[in-house]
Amino acid sequence: MDTATTASPTPMSTGGGQPLLHQKGGETQEFGTLKQLPVGLGHDTRMYACQRLNRVLADTQILYSLYKKHHWLMRGATFYSLHLMLDKHAETQLAIVDALAERIQSLGGVAVGDPRHVAELTAIPRPPDGVEKVPVMLSRLLDAHERILIDARDAATRISAEGDEGSTDLLVSEVIRTGEAQVWFLAEHLVDTPLVRG
């Protein structure tokens, strides 16, 4: 008898190239907690910064999604230019999302990442599921930017007072300055000017 065909299977070793699928386990760090890292900032300062940064992060993730939605749904004579501009703005916001998340992690916190969790934390109102008129979509983006800018300015001031200049710099140089420039570009598309008569 051929024992190779009748022998019971043996467990695969981890070095055999077989993925270890369907693994489950508890959280290694809960959201809203900190691990100790030697970054020269106290626990309370890092905790406050992570809380504020996570709020800005949640809103920025929603802003990114709004940009992508409106990029897809553009209509009319300005379709091409707005389609391209909104996509460029979205990519810039995605880079800010990554920078905010990495800052939170570098402070020992947990960055909000699941879209369902983001929806629980954001202060940006949910848009309709369908298509809105182009000026309404642009106005919705401007409103989202303004909400983020107000919160980011307040967070930067308070976090700076706590001594966390790294988080303050990120909020000012990335979130605020980029947001202000994008607001300018969006708002200029809502100026009612004739296209062919001076």
Sequence and secondary structure as in RCSB ss.txt:
>XXXX:A:sequence
MDTATTASPTPMSTGGGQPLLHQKGGETQEFGTLKQLPVGLGHDTRMYACQRLNRVLADTQILYSLYKKHHWLMR
GATFYSLHLMLDKHAETQLAIVDALAERIQSLGGVAVGDPRHVAELTAIPRPPDGVEKVPVMLSRLLDAHERILI
DARDAATRISAEGDEGSTDLLVSEVIRTGEAQVWFLAEHLVDTPLVRG
>XXXX:A:secstr
  HHHHS      GGGS    S     SS TT      SS  HHHHHHHHHHHHHHHHHHHHHHHHHHHHHHH  
STTHHHHHHHHHHHHHHHHHHHHHHHHHHHHTT      HHHHHHH  S    SS   HHHHHHHHHHHHHHHHH
HHHHHHHHHHHTT HHHHHHIIIIIIHHHHHHHHHHHHTT    SS  
